[in-house]
């Protein structure tokens, strides 16, 4: 069992969701996030004052999958989010020690679904 965490550009979310659906990955959590990476930030002017904006809007996607779904899930996220520009995002794959479905008490691979 793995937890896949991806940070992507907000405008890529619909494309990523479509790619995940085609890869038969339908259970995801999405959160708005702010951060910066290699692209840094930008400078803008507000009422004549220069303001450095170094936290940019991102979307965080979390998906818990069984081991046989890791590669299709990662490939779908890359296909939907890649523009080839700096700031496309990052994907992290972490091990999950245990998963428990609250409603039934099922554990392990069965609980992830």
N, C-alpha and C positions, 0 to 999 in steps of 0.2 A: 504494500500500500504506500502511496506517495501523495504528498501535498504539493501541488504545482501553484506557485505564486507568480503572477506576471504583472508587470507595470507597463502600460501601453499609453499611447496618445488617446485622448478622449474621442477624437473623430474616427478612430479605428475600431471602436467598440462594436458597432453593428456588423462590420466585416468579420471581426473575430467571432462574434456570436454565430454568424451564418456558417463559418468554417467549422466551428465546434459542433454545430447541429449536424452538418454533413458527415462529421467523423463520429456521430452517434454519442457525443458527450453533451448531456443536456442538463446536468446539475452543476451550477456555478454560483458563486457569490461575487458581487461587484460592489466596490467601494470607491468613492471619490478620494483622491489623495493629492498631495502637493509634494514636490521634490525637484531636485535637479541632479543632473549627471554631467556627462562630458560636455553637453551643449551649454552648460552654465546658465546664464539668464540673459536679460536684456535691460537696457536703460530707456526710460520714458520720461516725459516731462509732464508734470501735473501742476497747473497754475504757476508756471514759470519756475518750478523747483524740479531739479533732476532727481529722479527716483530710480534706484537699482532694484529690479525685480529678479530675484534669484531662486524663487520657489515657483515652479511652473505647474499647471494643472496636469494631473495624470489620472489614470484609472487603474485600480488594483483589482485583479481577478484572482480568486482562489478556487481551486478545483481539487477535490480529493478523488483519486482514482486507484483502481487496482493496477498492479504492475504491467499487465498487458495493454493498458490504455495510456501509458506514459508517452510513448513515442507518437501515437496518433494525436494526442492532445497537444503536445509541444509543437508538432508539425502544423496543426491547424492554427494555433496562435501565431506562429511565425508567418504563415501564409496570409492571414488576415491583417496582421499589424505591420508587416515590412513595407517600408517605402524606400529604403536605401539611404535615408538621411540620418544624421545624428539625432538622437532623441526618440528613435523608434521604440525603445524600451528594453527590458530585461526579463528573463524567465529564471526562476529558481525552482529546483526540484528537491524536496526534503522528504526524508522517511517519516512515516506515521507509525508510531508504536502501537496504537490501538484505536479502534473506531467502535462506537456503541450507538445503535439506533435507540433513541429514547422511547419511542412508542412501543416497540416490541421486545427490547432488550437484546436483540441480535448483536453479535460482535464480529469483528474482523472483516474479511472480504465481502461477506453477505450484507453487512450493515452499510457499506459504501454504496452498493447497488450496481 
